[in-house]
Amino acid sequence: MKHSRLYIAMKTLRVAGWCLLVLLLGFLASGYAMTGRLHVGRLLTAQEGKNWHLLLHAPLIVVAVAHIVPAAYFAWLRWFKKRKRR
C-alpha cells in the first residue's frame, strides 16, 4: 500500500512530537538532577544526570529536526498554496 507524501509527513510530525516530548522531559530532569533542584537528585546523582544530559543532545536535535521539517512543510502549504476549494 502506497501512502501519500502528506500522510507520511503527518505521521512523522505526530510521532516525532511525542518522542520530542519524552526527550525534553528527560533532558529537563537530567538538568535538574545536575543542579540538585526540584528533588530530582533522588532519582539520579549529579554525575548520572550530567551523563544523561550529554547523551540526550544528539537524539534531541535529530527528533527536533524530524518534527520541524514536516511542520514547516504544512505551514508552507497553509500559507502559500492556493486553495482549490474556493
DSSP file with accessible surface (Angstrom, degrees, kcal/mol):
  #  RESIDUE AA STRUCTURE BP1 BP2  ACC     N-H-->O    O-->H-N    N-H-->O    O-->H-N    TCO  KAPPA ALPHA  PHI   PSI    X-CA   Y-CA   Z-CA
    1    1 A M              0   0  204      0, 0.0     2,-0.5     0, 0.0     0, 0.0   0.000 360.0 360.0 360.0 125.2    0.0    0.0    0.0
    2    2 A K        -     0   0  202      0, 0.0     2,-0.3     0, 0.0     0, 0.0  -0.793 360.0-153.5 -94.6 126.5    1.5    3.3   -1.1
    3    3 A H        -     0   0   73     -2,-0.5     2,-0.0     1,-0.1     0, 0.0  -0.734  19.6-112.9 -97.5 150.6    0.9    6.3    1.2
    4    4 A S     >  -     0   0   69     -2,-0.3     4,-2.1     1,-0.1     5,-0.2  -0.262  26.5-109.2 -76.5 165.8    0.9    9.8    0.0
    5    5 A R  H  > S+     0   0  185      1,-0.2     4,-2.3     2,-0.2     5,-0.2   0.872 119.4  53.3 -62.0 -37.3    3.5   12.4    0.9
    6    6 A L  H  > S+     0   0   82      2,-0.2     4,-2.4     1,-0.2    -1,-0.2   0.892 107.4  50.8 -67.6 -38.4    1.0   14.2    3.2
    7    7 A Y  H  > S+     0   0  103      2,-0.2     4,-2.5     1,-0.2     5,-0.2   0.938 112.2  46.2 -63.9 -45.8    0.2   11.0    5.1
    8    8 A I  H  X S+     0   0   92     -4,-2.1     4,-2.5     1,-0.2     5,-0.2   0.914 113.0  50.0 -65.1 -40.6    3.9   10.3    5.7
    9    9 A A  H  X S+     0   0   14     -4,-2.3     4,-2.5    -5,-0.2    -1,-0.2   0.911 111.2  49.1 -64.9 -39.5    4.6   13.9    6.8
   10   10 A M  H  X S+     0   0   61     -4,-2.4     4,-2.3     2,-0.2    -2,-0.2   0.923 112.8  46.4 -67.5 -42.9    1.6   13.9    9.2
   11   11 A K  H  X S+     0   0   88     -4,-2.5     4,-2.7     2,-0.2     5,-0.3   0.909 112.9  50.1 -65.7 -40.3    2.7   10.6   10.8
   12   12 A T  H  X S+     0   0   59     -4,-2.5     4,-2.5    -5,-0.2     5,-0.3   0.921 110.4  50.9 -62.2 -43.1    6.3   11.8   11.1
   13   13 A L  H  X S+     0   0   33     -4,-2.5     4,-1.9    -5,-0.2    -2,-0.2   0.928 113.8  43.7 -60.7 -45.2    5.1   15.0   12.7
   14   14 A R  H  X S+     0   0  141     -4,-2.3     4,-2.0     2,-0.2    -2,-0.2   0.935 116.4  44.4 -69.7 -46.4    3.0   13.2   15.3
   15   15 A V  H  X S+     0   0   91     -4,-2.7     4,-2.5     1,-0.2     5,-0.2   0.935 115.2  48.8 -65.6 -43.5    5.5   10.5   16.2
   16   16 A A  H  X S+     0   0    8     -4,-2.5     4,-2.7    -5,-0.3    -1,-0.2   0.870 108.3  56.0 -64.9 -33.7    8.4   13.0   16.3
   17   17 A G  H  X S+     0   0   22     -4,-1.9     4,-2.0    -5,-0.3    -1,-0.2   0.927 109.8  43.9 -64.2 -44.2    6.2   15.3   18.5
   18   18 A W  H  X S+     0   0  179     -4,-2.0     4,-2.1     2,-0.2    -2,-0.2   0.913 115.0  49.0 -67.8 -40.8    5.6   12.6   21.1
   19   19 A C  H  X S+     0   0   58     -4,-2.5     4,-2.7     1,-0.2    -2,-0.2   0.906 109.8  52.7 -64.3 -38.1    9.3   11.5   21.0
   20   20 A L  H  X S+     0   0   30     -4,-2.7     4,-2.7    -5,-0.2     5,-0.2   0.895 106.5  53.1 -64.6 -38.7   10.3   15.1   21.4
   21   21 A L  H  X S+     0   0   83     -4,-2.0     4,-2.2     2,-0.2    -1,-0.2   0.943 111.6  45.1 -61.3 -46.4    8.1   15.5   24.5
   22   22 A V  H  X S+     0   0   99     -4,-2.1     4,-2.3     1,-0.2    -2,-0.2   0.928 114.3  48.5 -64.9 -43.9    9.7   12.4   26.2
   23   23 A L  H  X S+     0   0   30     -4,-2.7     4,-2.7     1,-0.2    -1,-0.2   0.902 110.6  50.9 -65.4 -39.1   13.2   13.6   25.3
   24   24 A L  H  X S+     0   0   76     -4,-2.7     4,-2.7     2,-0.2     5,-0.2   0.898 109.3  50.5 -66.2 -38.9   12.6   17.1   26.5
   25   25 A L  H  X S+     0   0  105     -4,-2.2     4,-2.6    -5,-0.2    -2,-0.2   0.922 113.1  46.3 -63.7 -41.5   11.2   15.8   29.8
   26   26 A G  H  X S+     0   0   29     -4,-2.3     4,-2.5     2,-0.2    -2,-0.2   0.894 112.0  51.4 -65.6 -38.4   14.3   13.6   30.2
   27   27 A F  H  X S+     0   0   39     -4,-2.7     4,-2.0     2,-0.2    -2,-0.2   0.928 113.0  44.7 -64.8 -44.2   16.6   16.5   29.3
   28   28 A L  H  X S+     0   0   96     -4,-2.7     4,-2.5     2,-0.2     5,-0.2   0.916 113.2  50.6 -66.0 -43.0   14.9   18.8   31.8
   29   29 A A  H  X S+     0   0   37     -4,-2.6     4,-2.1     1,-0.2    -2,-0.2   0.914 111.1  48.2 -63.4 -41.2   15.0   16.1   34.5
   30   30 A S  H  X S+     0   0    1     -4,-2.5     4,-1.8     2,-0.2    -1,-0.2   0.883 111.1  51.3 -68.5 -34.8   18.7   15.4   33.9
   31   31 A G  H  X S+     0   0   15     -4,-2.0     4,-1.6    -5,-0.2    -2,-0.2   0.913 111.2  46.8 -65.8 -42.2   19.5   19.1   34.1
   32   32 A Y  H  X>S+     0   0   87     -4,-2.5     4,-1.5     1,-0.2     5,-1.3   0.840 109.2  55.5 -68.7 -31.1   17.6   19.4   37.4
   33   33 A A  H  <5S+     0   0    3     -4,-2.1    -1,-0.2    -5,-0.2    -2,-0.2   0.875 105.4  52.9 -67.2 -36.0   19.5   16.4   38.7
   34   34 A M  H  <5S+     0   0   70     -4,-1.8    -2,-0.2     1,-0.2    -1,-0.2   0.895 117.1  37.0 -64.6 -39.1   22.8   18.0   37.8
   35   35 A T  H  <5S-     0   0   87     -4,-1.6    -1,-0.2    -5,-0.1    -2,-0.2   0.606 106.7-124.3 -90.1 -14.7   21.9   21.1   39.8
   36   36 A G  T ><5 +     0   0   52     -4,-1.5     3,-0.5     1,-0.2    -3,-0.2   0.642  60.5 142.6  82.0  15.5   20.0   19.3   42.6
   37   37 A R  G > < +     0   0  164     -5,-1.3     3,-1.6     1,-0.2    -1,-0.2  -0.515  57.2  16.9 -89.3 159.4   16.8   21.3   42.1
   38   38 A L  G 3  S-     0   0  121      1,-0.3    -1,-0.2    -2,-0.2    -5,-0.1   0.715 117.2 -82.6  56.3  23.3   13.2   20.0   42.4
   39   39 A H  G X  S+     0   0  132     -3,-0.5     3,-1.0     1,-0.1    -1,-0.3   0.760  91.9 134.6  58.0  26.6   14.4   16.9   44.3
   40   40 A V  G X>  +     0   0   21     -3,-1.6     3,-1.9     1,-0.2     4,-1.7   0.702  54.6  81.9 -74.6 -17.0   15.3   15.1   41.1
   41   41 A G  G 34 S+     0   0   40      1,-0.3    -1,-0.2    -9,-0.2    -2,-0.1   0.685  77.4  69.9 -62.0 -14.9   18.5   14.1   42.8
   42   42 A R  G <4 S+     0   0  202     -3,-1.0    -1,-0.3     1,-0.2    -2,-0.2   0.806 106.9  36.6 -70.1 -29.3   16.5   11.4   44.4
   43   43 A L  T <4 S+     0   0  141     -3,-1.9     2,-0.4     1,-0.3    -2,-0.2   0.844 129.6  19.3 -88.9 -40.9   16.3    9.6   41.0
   44   44 A L  S  < S-     0   0   38     -4,-1.7    -1,-0.3   -15,-0.1     2,-0.1  -0.983  72.4-126.6-132.1 144.5   19.7   10.5   39.6
   45   45 A T     >  -     0   0   76     -2,-0.4     4,-2.7    -3,-0.1     5,-0.2  -0.346  39.2-101.9 -77.1 170.1   23.0   11.6   41.1
   46   46 A A  H  > S+     0   0   58      1,-0.2     4,-2.2     2,-0.2     5,-0.1   0.907 123.6  48.1 -62.2 -40.3   24.7   14.7   39.8
   47   47 A Q  H  > S+     0   0  112      2,-0.2     4,-2.4     1,-0.2    -1,-0.2   0.916 112.3  48.0 -69.3 -40.7   27.1   12.6   37.7
   48   48 A E  H  > S+     0   0   91      2,-0.2     4,-2.7     1,-0.2     5,-0.2   0.902 111.3  51.9 -64.4 -40.2   24.4   10.4   36.3
   49   49 A G  H  X S+     0   0    0     -4,-2.7     4,-2.5     2,-0.2    -2,-0.2   0.904 109.8  48.9 -61.1 -41.5   22.4   13.5   35.4
   50   50 A K  H  X S+     0   0   99     -4,-2.2     4,-2.5     2,-0.2     5,-0.2   0.921 111.5  49.5 -64.4 -43.1   25.3   15.0   33.6
   51   51 A N  H  X S+     0   0   87     -4,-2.4     4,-2.0     1,-0.2    -2,-0.2   0.925 114.4  44.2 -62.2 -46.4   25.9   11.8   31.7
   52   52 A W  H  X S+     0   0  128     -4,-2.7     4,-1.9     2,-0.2    -1,-0.2   0.895 111.8  54.1 -64.2 -40.3   22.2   11.6   30.6
   53   53 A H  H  < S+     0   0   34     -4,-2.5     4,-0.4    -5,-0.2    -2,-0.2   0.925 112.2  43.0 -61.3 -44.6   22.1   15.3   29.8
   54   54 A L  H >< S+     0   0   99     -4,-2.5     3,-0.7     1,-0.2     4,-0.4   0.843 112.7  54.2 -70.0 -32.0   25.1   15.0   27.5
   55   55 A L  H 3< S+     0   0  111     -4,-2.0     3,-0.3    -5,-0.2    -2,-0.2   0.822 103.5  56.3 -70.8 -29.0   23.8   11.7   26.0
   56   56 A L  T 3X S+     0   0   22     -4,-1.9     4,-1.9     1,-0.2    -1,-0.2   0.547  83.7  85.3 -84.8  -5.7   20.4   13.3   25.1
   57   57 A H  H <> S+     0   0   80     -3,-0.7     4,-2.1    -4,-0.4    -1,-0.2   0.952  91.3  43.6 -60.5 -52.7   21.8   16.2   23.0
   58   58 A A  H  > S+     0   0   64     -4,-0.4     4,-2.5    -3,-0.3     5,-0.2   0.942 115.3  46.0 -64.4 -49.1   22.1   14.2   19.7
   59   59 A P  H  > S+     0   0   52      0, 0.0     4,-2.7     0, 0.0     5,-0.3   0.897 111.4  54.7 -62.0 -33.6   18.7   12.5   19.8
   60   60 A L  H  X S+     0   0   26     -4,-1.9     4,-2.2     1,-0.2    -2,-0.2   0.928 110.2  45.1 -64.2 -41.7   17.0   15.7   20.8
   61   61 A I  H  X S+     0   0  109     -4,-2.1     4,-2.4     2,-0.2     5,-0.2   0.930 114.0  49.1 -67.5 -43.5   18.4   17.5   17.8
   62   62 A V  H  X S+     0   0   99     -4,-2.5     4,-2.3     1,-0.2    -2,-0.2   0.942 114.7  43.6 -62.8 -46.5   17.5   14.7   15.4
   63   63 A V  H  X S+     0   0   26     -4,-2.7     4,-1.4    -5,-0.2    -1,-0.2   0.881 111.4  54.9 -70.1 -34.8   14.0   14.4   16.7
   64   64 A A  H  X S+     0   0   26     -4,-2.2     4,-2.7    -5,-0.3    -1,-0.2   0.927 110.1  46.0 -63.5 -42.4   13.6   18.2   16.7
   65   65 A V  H  X S+     0   0   80     -4,-2.4     4,-2.4     1,-0.2    -2,-0.2   0.918 110.3  53.8 -65.4 -40.2   14.6   18.4   13.0
   66   66 A A  H  < S+     0   0   37     -4,-2.3    -1,-0.2     1,-0.2    -2,-0.2   0.773 114.8  42.1 -65.5 -23.4   12.2   15.5   12.2
   67   67 A H  H  X S+     0   0   56     -4,-1.4     4,-1.4    -3,-0.2    -2,-0.2   0.846 114.2  49.7 -87.9 -37.0    9.4   17.4   13.9
   68   68 A I  H  X S+     0   0  104     -4,-2.7     4,-2.9     2,-0.2     5,-0.2   0.888 103.3  58.3 -72.6 -40.2   10.3   20.8   12.4
   69   69 A V  H  X S+     0   0   92     -4,-2.4     4,-2.2     1,-0.2    -1,-0.2   0.953 110.9  39.4 -62.2 -51.3   10.6   19.8    8.7
   70   70 A P  H  > S+     0   0   13      0, 0.0     4,-2.6     0, 0.0    -1,-0.2   0.899 115.4  54.2 -66.1 -33.1    7.1   18.4    8.3
   71   71 A A  H  X S+     0   0   37     -4,-1.4     4,-2.2     1,-0.2    -2,-0.2   0.919 110.1  46.4 -64.4 -40.9    5.6   21.2   10.5
   72   72 A A  H  X S+     0   0   56     -4,-2.9     4,-2.6     2,-0.2    -1,-0.2   0.879 110.5  54.0 -67.1 -36.3    7.3   23.8    8.2
   73   73 A Y  H  X S+     0   0   63     -4,-2.2     4,-2.3    -5,-0.2    -2,-0.2   0.938 110.4  45.5 -63.1 -45.3    6.0   21.9    5.2
   74   74 A F  H  X S+     0   0   30     -4,-2.6     4,-2.2     2,-0.2    -2,-0.2   0.878 112.2  51.9 -67.4 -35.5    2.4   22.0    6.4
   75   75 A A  H  X S+     0   0   11     -4,-2.2     4,-2.6     2,-0.2     5,-0.3   0.917 109.0  50.9 -65.1 -40.6    2.8   25.7    7.3
   76   76 A W  H  X>S+     0   0  121     -4,-2.6     4,-2.7     1,-0.2     5,-0.7   0.914 109.6  50.3 -62.0 -41.9    4.1   26.4    3.8
   77   77 A L  H  X5S+     0   0   36     -4,-2.3     4,-0.9     1,-0.2    -1,-0.2   0.904 113.1  46.4 -62.5 -40.6    1.0   24.6    2.4
   78   78 A R  H  <5S+     0   0  147     -4,-2.2    -2,-0.2     1,-0.2    -1,-0.2   0.889 121.1  35.7 -68.5 -40.3   -1.3   26.6    4.5
   79   79 A W  H  <5S+     0   0  178     -4,-2.6    -2,-0.2    -5,-0.2    -3,-0.2   0.870 130.6  19.9 -85.4 -38.5    0.3   30.0    3.8
   80   80 A F  H  <5S+     0   0  140     -4,-2.7     2,-0.4    -5,-0.3    -3,-0.2   0.608  94.5  94.5-114.5 -16.4    1.4   29.8    0.2
   81   81 A K  S  <<S-     0   0  118     -4,-0.9     2,-0.2    -5,-0.7    -4,-0.0  -0.673  75.7-120.7 -82.0 134.8   -0.5   27.1   -1.6
   82   82 A K        -     0   0  194     -2,-0.4     2,-0.3     1,-0.1    -2,-0.1  -0.514  26.1-123.8 -74.1 137.4   -3.6   28.2   -3.4
   83   83 A R        -     0   0  139     -2,-0.2     3,-0.3     1,-0.1    -1,-0.1  -0.629  14.3-160.1 -84.0 135.7   -6.7   26.6   -2.2
   84   84 A K  S    S+     0   0  203     -2,-0.3    -1,-0.1     1,-0.2    -2,-0.0   0.583  79.5  77.1 -89.2 -11.8   -8.8   24.8   -4.8
   85   85 A R              0   0  218      0, 0.0    -1,-0.2     0, 0.0    -2,-0.0   0.807 360.0 360.0 -70.5 -29.7  -12.0   24.7   -2.8
   86   86 A R              0   0  240     -3,-0.3     0, 0.0     0, 0.0     0, 0.0  -0.450 360.0 360.0 -91.3 360.0  -12.9   28.4   -3.4
